[in-house]
């Protein structure tokens, strides 16, 4: 009887009746409250080492992406081919952007934009999503997955009242949402109501209601959340997820590893808070510490330029001394002959 019970338990786990919760010990298998898992994920997401996915149906065309996340830092790589995302330190896609240490950067079409936020502006962005530089579309579709289809730019911090929630939309205005639950206890989708928005390119005078549908792929272990999110204009699918137990190094979100690896950067622009403010007119930006300088075909942090010049001068001096010594030795031999 004991053996039969173990076999039945194994079958139940295989078919998704029980699976480990996000951020918990995978060895302790227990029934999952899928609704609670989704709410917890949108309230306080785990640290994501790598989330690979695909998107279809948007105006920019289909494609693939890799997303990394931890509180205060995120990075997304986009490419038309999934295999190109396997190359960790190469600018292989159409777009690459990240945010870390109160700085945002975007690399595409041979140019890079770096925006350094003052602390108060960075806190405002974290709380309200308001920013003239960090556009919602830059981190789409990763923020779409992290918010389970809700029209928010900010990640985390969502608050639920039962199966209902409200928030600020990425394009402005407010939204209200109701989580829909299927007969199997899993969230089957979310009904979203967009409140009237009277100004801007996405303005509408009457409320607009639509439904986001969820689907699940049991082949992704340790992910009791929807793996496919179907909206009216886009379908986003999770292809694989790796979570982390501790915060990652800032270099996983930094632009430095991508500067000279097939990025083909021809120009770098710096701004502070908004594109209208240049570094020398706003605090929080140190040109000598945070700026970049192009040396021949390579971009180098200005903080290292003096060191590199010193090394170059030393090598040049050593070369001159060596050449002079060789010439003197040859001259002496010729005189002896």
C-alpha positions in Angstrom: 0.0 0.0 0.0 2.8 2.4 0.8 4.4 1.7 -2.6 1.1 2.5 -4.4 0.8 5.7 -2.5 4.3 6.8 -3.5 3.5 6.0 -7.2 0.2 8.0 -7.1 2.1 10.9 -5.5 4.7 10.9 -8.3 1.9 10.9 -10.9 0.2 13.8 -9.3 3.4 15.8 -9.2 4.2 15.0 -12.9 0.8 16.3 -14.0 1.2 19.6 -12.1 -1.1 18.9 -9.1 1.7 19.8 -6.9 4.9 21.7 -7.6 7.4 23.8 -5.7 6.6 27.5 -5.0 8.8 30.3 -6.3 11.6 31.0 -4.0 11.0 27.9 -1.8 12.8 24.6 -1.2 12.1 22.5 -4.3 12.7 19.3 -2.2 9.6 20.0 -0.1 6.8 19.3 -2.6 3.4 20.6 -1.4 0.1 21.7 -3.0 0.4 25.1 -4.7 -2.0 28.0 -4.3 -1.6 29.3 -7.8 -3.7 32.4 -7.2 -1.5 33.3 -4.2 1.7 32.6 -6.2 0.6 35.0 -9.0 -0.3 37.7 -6.4 3.0 37.3 -4.6 4.9 37.4 -7.9 3.4 40.8 -8.9 3.8 42.2 -5.4 7.4 41.1 -4.8 9.0 39.4 -7.7 12.0 37.0 -7.1 15.5 37.7 -8.4 15.6 36.5 -12.0 18.9 35.4 -13.3 17.6 34.7 -16.8 14.1 34.6 -18.3 13.9 33.8 -22.0 10.8 34.3 -24.0 9.2 35.1 -27.3 6.7 37.7 -28.5 4.3 37.7 -31.5 1.8 40.1 -33.0 3.2 43.5 -32.2 4.0 46.2 -34.8 7.7 45.8 -34.4 7.5 42.2 -35.5 8.1 38.8 -33.8 11.2 38.1 -31.8 12.9 36.7 -28.8 14.3 38.3 -25.6 16.2 37.6 -22.4 15.4 39.4 -19.2 17.3 39.8 -15.9 15.8 41.4 -12.8 16.4 42.3 -9.2 15.1 45.2 -7.2 16.7 48.4 -8.5 18.2 46.7 -11.6 17.0 45.1 -14.8 18.3 44.3 -18.3 16.7 43.1 -21.5 18.3 41.8 -24.7 16.2 41.5 -27.9 16.9 39.5 -31.0 15.2 38.1 -34.0 16.9 34.7 -33.4 16.8 32.8 -30.1 20.2 31.2 -30.5 21.9 34.6 -30.7 20.8 35.3 -27.1 23.1 32.5 -25.9 26.2 34.8 -26.5 26.4 36.6 -23.2 28.6 39.6 -23.9 27.8 40.5 -27.5 25.4 43.0 -28.8 23.7 40.6 -31.2 20.1 41.8 -31.2 18.3 44.9 -32.3 18.0 46.4 -28.9 19.8 46.1 -25.5 18.9 48.2 -22.5 19.4 48.2 -18.7 18.9 50.0 -15.5 21.2 49.9 -12.4 22.5 52.3 -9.7 20.2 55.2 -10.6 21.4 54.9 -14.2 19.6 53.9 -17.4 21.2 53.0 -20.7 19.9 52.0 -24.1 22.0 50.6 -27.0 20.6 50.3 -30.5 21.5 51.2 -34.1 25.1 51.9 -33.3 24.5 54.5 -30.6 24.2 54.4 -26.9 22.1 56.7 -24.6 23.1 56.9 -20.9 20.8 58.7 -18.5 21.9 59.3 -14.9 19.1 60.0 -12.5 19.3 62.2 -9.4 18.1 60.3 -6.3 14.8 62.1 -6.1 13.9 61.4 -9.8 14.9 57.8 -9.5 12.7 57.3 -6.4 9.8 59.0 -8.3 10.3 56.6 -11.3 10.3 53.6 -9.0 7.1 54.8 -7.3 5.1 56.2 -10.2 6.7 55.0 -13.5 7.0 58.6 -14.6 10.1 59.2 -16.7 10.9 60.9 -20.0 13.7 58.5 -20.7 12.8 55.0 -19.5 10.0 54.2 -21.9 7.6 51.4 -21.3 8.3 50.0 -24.7 12.0 49.6 -24.1 11.4 46.8 -21.5 8.5 45.3 -23.3 7.6 42.4 -23.3 9.5 41.6 -20.1 7.4 44.0 -18.0 4.3 42.5 -19.6 5.3 39.1 -18.1 6.4 40.5 -14.8 3.0 42.2 -14.4 1.1 39.2 -15.8 -0.4 41.3 -18.7 -1.4 44.3 -16.6 -0.6 47.6 -18.4 2.1 48.8 -15.9 5.6 49.9 -16.6 6.8 49.5 -13.0 7.7 46.0 -11.8 6.6 44.8 -8.4 4.6 46.6 -5.7 1.2 45.7 -6.9 -1.4 45.4 -4.2 -4.4 43.1 -4.4 -7.8 43.3 -2.6 -9.1 39.8 -3.0 -8.9 39.2 -6.7 -9.1 42.9 -7.6 -6.4 45.5 -8.0 -5.9 49.0 -9.4 -2.9 50.9 -10.7 -1.4 53.5 -13.0 -1.1 52.6 -16.7 2.2 53.0 -18.6 0.7 55.6 -20.9 -1.0 57.5 -18.1 -4.4 57.1 -16.5 -5.8 54.5 -14.2 -6.8 50.9 -14.6 -8.8 48.3 -12.6 -8.4 44.6 -13.0 -10.1 41.4 -11.8 -8.2 38.1 -11.7 -10.2 35.3 -13.3 -9.8 31.8 -11.8 -10.5 28.5 -13.6 -12.1 25.4 -12.2 -8.7 23.9 -11.7 -7.8 26.7 -9.2 -5.3 28.3 -11.6 -5.7 31.9 -12.8 -7.2 31.7 -16.3 -6.8 35.4 -17.2 -7.5 38.9 -16.0 -10.3 41.3 -17.0 -8.9 44.9 -17.3 -10.9 48.1 -17.3 -9.1 51.2 -18.6 -10.5 54.4 -17.1 -11.0 57.4 -19.5 -7.8 59.2 -20.5 -8.6 62.7 -21.8 -5.2 63.7 -23.3 -2.2 62.2 -25.0 -1.8 59.9 -28.0 -3.7 57.0 -26.3 -6.6 59.2 -25.1 -10.2 57.8 -25.0 -13.3 59.4 -23.5 -15.1 56.2 -22.4 -13.9 53.2 -20.3 -12.4 50.3 -22.3 -12.6 46.7 -21.1 -10.7 43.7 -22.4 -9.5 40.3 -21.2 -6.0 38.8 -21.0 -5.9 35.0 -21.3 -3.4 32.7 -19.5 -2.0 29.4 -20.6 0.4 27.0 -18.8 3.3 24.8 -19.9 4.2 22.1 -17.3 7.5 21.6 -19.0 9.0 24.6 -17.2 10.0 23.4 -13.7 9.6 25.6 -10.6 7.3 28.1 -12.5 3.7 27.8 -11.2 2.7 30.9 -13.2 1.3 31.4 -16.7 3.8 30.7 -19.4 1.7 32.3 -22.2 -0.1 35.6 -21.9 -2.4 36.4 -24.7 -3.6 40.0 -25.2 -5.5 41.8 -28.0 -2.3 42.9 -29.8 0.4 40.6 -28.6 1.1 37.1 -27.3 4.1 36.6 -25.0 5.5 33.2 -24.1 8.0 32.2 -21.4 10.5 29.7 -22.8 12.7 29.2 -19.8 13.4 30.7 -16.3 16.4 30.6 -14.0 15.9 32.2 -10.5 18.7 33.4 -8.2 18.9 33.0 -4.4 20.9 36.2 -3.8 21.4 39.6 -5.5 23.6 39.5 -8.7 26.6 41.6 -9.5 25.8 45.0 -11.0 27.9 43.9 -14.0 25.1 41.7 -15.2 23.1 44.9 -15.7 25.9 47.2 -16.7 26.7 48.4 -20.2 30.5 47.9 -19.9 30.5 44.2 -21.1 28.8 45.3 -24.3 30.9 48.3 -25.3 33.3 46.6 -27.6 31.7 43.2 -28.3 30.1 43.5 -31.8 28.2 46.6 -30.6 29.6 48.9 -33.3 28.9 52.0 -31.2 29.7 55.2 -33.1 28.2 57.7 -30.6 27.5 58.0 -26.9 25.1 60.5 -25.5 24.7 61.4 -21.8 21.7 63.1 -20.2 20.5 63.6 -16.6 16.8 63.0 -15.7 15.4 64.2 -19.0 16.9 64.6 -22.5 16.6 68.4 -22.1 19.2 68.5 -19.3 22.8 67.9 -20.1 25.4 66.5 -17.6 27.1 69.8 -16.9 23.8 71.4 -15.9 22.6 68.9 -13.4 24.0 67.1 -10.3 24.6 63.3 -10.0 26.9 62.9 -13.1 30.7 62.9 -12.9 32.1 63.1 -16.4 35.5 61.8 -15.3 34.2 58.8 -13.4 31.1 57.9 -15.4 31.9 59.2 -18.9 33.3 57.2 -21.9 36.0 58.1 -24.3 36.8 56.5 -27.7 40.4 55.4 -28.2 41.0 54.2 -31.7 38.2 51.7 -32.3 37.4 51.1 -28.6 35.3 52.8 -26.0 37.0 53.1 -22.6 35.6 54.5 -19.3 37.3 57.9 -18.7 38.2 56.8 -15.2 40.7 54.4 -16.9 41.9 56.7 -19.6 44.7 58.3 -17.6 45.8 54.8 -16.5 45.9 53.6 -20.1 47.7 56.7 -21.2 50.3 56.1 -18.5 50.7 52.5 -19.6 51.0 53.6 -23.2 53.6 56.2 -22.4 55.6 53.6 -20.4 55.4 51.1 -23.3 56.4 53.8 -25.8 59.3 54.9 -23.6 60.5 51.3 -23.2 60.2 50.8 -26.9 62.3 53.9 -27.6 64.9 52.9 -25.1 65.1 49.4 -26.6 65.4 50.6 -30.1 68.1 53.1 -29.1 70.0 50.4 -27.3 69.9 48.1 -30.3 71.1 50.9 -32.6 74.0 51.8 -30.3 74.9 48.1 -30.1 75.0 47.8 -33.9 77.0 51.0 -34.2 79.6 49.8 -31.7 79.9 46.5 -33.6 80.4 48.3 -36.9 83.1 50.5 -35.4 84.9 47.4 -34.0 84.9 45.8 -37.5 
